Amino acid sequence: MPICILSRVWICKGNIHEELQFQDGEVDAEELQRCLTQSGISGTYSPFSLETCRIMISMLDRENTGKMGYNEFKELWAALSAWKQNFMMIDQDRSGTVELHELTQVIVAMGYRLSPQTLIAIVKRYSKNGRIFFDDYVACCVKLRALTDFFRRRDSMQQGIVNLVYDDFLQCTMAI
């Protein structure tokens, strides 16, 4: 079973995470990248890029520290496990990539209702030659979740409409 040891934070074995009491008890993007690479969560896919690790942290960084605590890590691990399962389910040819029609299926299965134009924009943003690799798929899932959470917090009437101050909009989009 893969083992991830971070000098200051946790030992991760498969789906079991034991909290250790060291210094600040949080991980930054580089430590998260090492941990996830050593844990094997990406399977046979390429390790997560530093940018993907940064946006994973920002998705759950409620205190805006740029780091992730143990509880946030457990939440991330659950989300990553679900995204990996979804990715493997739609990557039936085991190419390590998904295409537009496959991505459309999984996004709908996750409960998102997006226009065809939005789906095409997502594929353009996250694909290489029309194919989305696992790392980019996770980055896409993180952004969808984080932006949806941001929007829902501001849509108090749950009508699908919000008014944003420009600075609020920039803070959200630049943080993710």
Backbone torsions as a table, in degrees:
resi	resn	phi	psi	omega
1	MET	NA	132.0	-178.6
2	PRO	-62.5	144.1	179.3
3	ILE	-123.3	134.8	175.6
4	CYS	-117.3	124.0	177.9
5	ILE	-120.0	117.7	173.4
6	LEU	-102.8	130.8	-172.5
7	SER	-56.7	-29.1	-175.4
8	ARG	-111.1	-8.7	-165.4
9	VAL	-126.3	-77.0	-168.7
10	TRP	-135.3	163.5	164.6
11	ILE	-113.7	128.2	-178.2
12	CYS	-116.9	124.4	176.1
13	LYS	-125.7	110.0	-178.4
14	GLY	53.8	-119.4	-179.8
15	ASN	-97.0	7.6	-177.9
16	ILE	-104.3	126.9	-179.3
17	HIS	-123.4	120.1	178.7
18	GLU	-105.4	127.0	179.6
19	GLU	-77.8	133.9	174.5
20	LEU	-115.1	144.6	-178.5
21	GLN	-93.4	93.6	177.6
22	PHE	-131.4	142.3	173.7
23	GLN	24.2	-115.2	-172.5
24	ASP	-85.0	-12.7	177.2
25	GLY	65.9	23.0	-179.8
26	GLU	-133.7	158.4	176.4
27	VAL	-118.0	146.3	173.5
28	ASP	-97.2	-176.2	-174.6
29	ALA	-62.7	-40.4	-179.4
30	GLU	-66.9	-41.5	177.7
31	GLU	-66.2	-39.6	177.6
32	LEU	-63.0	-41.9	178.9
33	GLN	-59.4	-46.8	178.8
34	ARG	-62.5	-44.6	-178.3
35	CYS	-61.5	-48.7	-177.9
36	LEU	-66.8	-35.5	177.0
37	THR	-64.5	-47.1	-179.3
38	GLN	-68.4	-29.9	-177.6
39	SER	-71.7	-24.1	-178.9
40	GLY	82.9	11.1	-177.9
41	ILE	-58.8	-28.7	180.0
42	SER	-82.2	-1.3	176.6
43	GLY	60.6	-130.9	-179.3
44	THR	-85.3	-1.7	178.9
45	TYR	-77.2	164.6	178.9
46	SER	-63.5	152.0	176.8
47	PRO	-61.3	160.0	179.5
48	PHE	-70.4	140.1	175.7
49	SER	-72.5	161.8	177.6
50	LEU	-62.4	-37.6	179.0
51	GLU	-63.0	-42.1	177.5
52	THR	-63.5	-39.6	177.6
53	CYS	-64.2	-38.4	177.2
54	ARG	-62.0	-44.0	-178.2
55	ILE	-74.3	-27.6	173.9
56	MET	-63.5	-43.2	178.2
57	ILE	-64.3	-44.9	-177.3
58	SER	-63.5	-30.2	179.5
59	MET	-61.8	-33.4	-174.1
60	LEU	-114.2	2.1	-175.9
61	ASP	-81.3	82.0	-175.3
62	ARG	-73.2	-21.9	-180.0
63	GLU	-97.6	1.7	-179.8
64	ASN	54.8	45.9	178.5
65	THR	-94.9	-14.2	-174.3
66	GLY	80.0	10.4	-179.6
67	LYS	-133.6	169.2	-178.2
68	MET	-124.3	129.9	175.5
69	GLY	-87.0	178.1	-176.2
70	TYR	-59.5	-46.3	-179.0
71	ASN	-65.3	-38.4	176.3
72	GLU	-65.2	-37.9	178.4
73	PHE	-62.7	-42.8	178.1
74	LYS	-61.1	-40.2	178.1
75	GLU	-65.2	-42.3	177.5
76	LEU	-62.5	-44.1	-178.7
77	TRP	-59.3	-41.7	178.2
78	ALA	-63.5	-44.3	179.1
79	ALA	-64.6	-45.0	179.1
80	LEU	-60.4	-42.0	179.3
81	SER	-61.8	-42.2	178.8
82	ALA	-66.8	-43.6	179.7
83	TRP	-64.5	-38.1	178.5
84	LYS	-64.9	-43.1	178.4
85	GLN	-61.0	-44.2	177.9
86	ASN	-62.8	-42.9	-179.4
87	PHE	-61.7	-46.8	-179.5
88	MET	-64.3	-35.0	179.4
89	MET	-65.1	-41.1	-177.9
90	ILE	-86.8	-18.7	176.7
91	ASP	-88.5	63.4	-173.4
92	GLN	-66.3	-27.9	179.0
93	ASP	-85.5	1.1	177.9
94	ARG	55.8	36.0	178.0
95	SER	-78.3	-14.4	-176.3
96	GLY	84.7	8.8	179.8
97	THR	-139.7	160.8	171.4
98	VAL	-125.9	154.2	-179.6
99	GLU	-112.1	176.9	-174.7
100	LEU	-51.6	-50.1	-176.8
101	HIS	-64.4	-36.0	177.7
102	GLU	-70.5	-42.0	178.9
103	LEU	-63.0	-40.2	178.3
104	THR	-58.1	-44.8	179.8
105	GLN	-60.7	-45.8	-176.2
106	VAL	-72.6	-35.4	178.2
107	ILE	-66.1	-40.5	175.7
108	VAL	-64.7	-41.8	178.8
109	ALA	-63.1	-28.7	178.0
110	MET	-79.9	-4.6	175.6
111	GLY	98.5	5.5	178.4
112	TYR	-86.5	141.7	174.7
113	ARG	-116.9	98.2	-176.2
114	LEU	-116.2	147.6	178.1
115	SER	-69.9	157.8	175.4
116	PRO	-57.6	-35.1	179.2
117	GLN	-65.0	-40.1	178.4
118	THR	-66.3	-41.9	177.9
119	LEU	-61.8	-40.8	178.3
120	ILE	-65.1	-39.8	177.5
121	ALA	-62.5	-39.9	178.4
122	ILE	-63.7	-45.1	-180.0
123	VAL	-63.5	-41.6	178.0
124	LYS	-60.8	-39.7	-177.5
125	ARG	-71.2	-39.0	-170.3
126	TYR	-108.6	-0.9	-176.3
127	SER	-103.5	159.0	169.7
128	LYS	-119.4	112.3	-176.7
129	ASN	56.3	39.5	176.2
130	GLY	81.8	2.4	-179.3
131	ARG	-118.2	135.3	-178.6
132	ILE	-106.3	121.2	178.4
133	PHE	-82.0	163.8	-174.2
134	PHE	-56.6	-44.8	179.9
135	ASP	-58.1	-46.1	179.4
136	ASP	-70.0	-33.3	175.6
137	TYR	-61.7	-44.7	178.0
138	VAL	-63.5	-43.9	177.9
139	ALA	-58.6	-41.3	177.8
140	CYS	-63.2	-46.5	179.3
141	CYS	-61.7	-41.1	179.2
142	VAL	-62.3	-47.8	-178.9
143	LYS	-64.3	-42.7	177.9
144	LEU	-58.2	-46.7	-179.0
145	ARG	-65.9	-47.4	-177.2
146	ALA	-65.0	-44.3	179.7
147	LEU	-67.7	-37.1	176.9
148	THR	-64.7	-43.7	177.1
149	ASP	-60.4	-44.9	178.5
150	PHE	-58.2	-47.3	-178.2
151	PHE	-64.1	-46.3	-178.5
152	ARG	-62.1	-37.0	178.2
153	ARG	-62.8	-28.0	-178.2
154	ARG	-97.8	-10.4	179.6
155	ASP	-97.1	71.2	-173.0
156	SER	-61.2	-29.1	-179.8
157	MET	-89.4	-3.6	-178.9
158	GLN	53.2	48.1	-179.6
159	GLN	-107.8	-2.6	-178.8
160	GLY	81.6	18.8	-178.7
161	ILE	-135.8	133.4	174.7
162	VAL	-137.0	153.3	169.5
163	ASN	-106.4	127.1	-177.8
164	LEU	-117.8	140.4	167.4
165	VAL	-78.9	139.3	-176.4
166	TYR	-52.4	-44.1	-179.7
167	ASP	-62.1	-39.6	177.5
168	ASP	-62.9	-44.1	178.0
169	PHE	-59.7	-48.1	-179.3
170	LEU	-64.3	-42.3	179.1
171	GLN	-58.4	-44.5	-179.6
172	CYS	-65.6	-53.4	-173.8
173	THR	-69.7	-31.1	178.7
174	MET	-77.9	-25.2	179.5
175	ALA	-75.8	-22.2	-176.1
176	ILE	-101.3	NA	NA
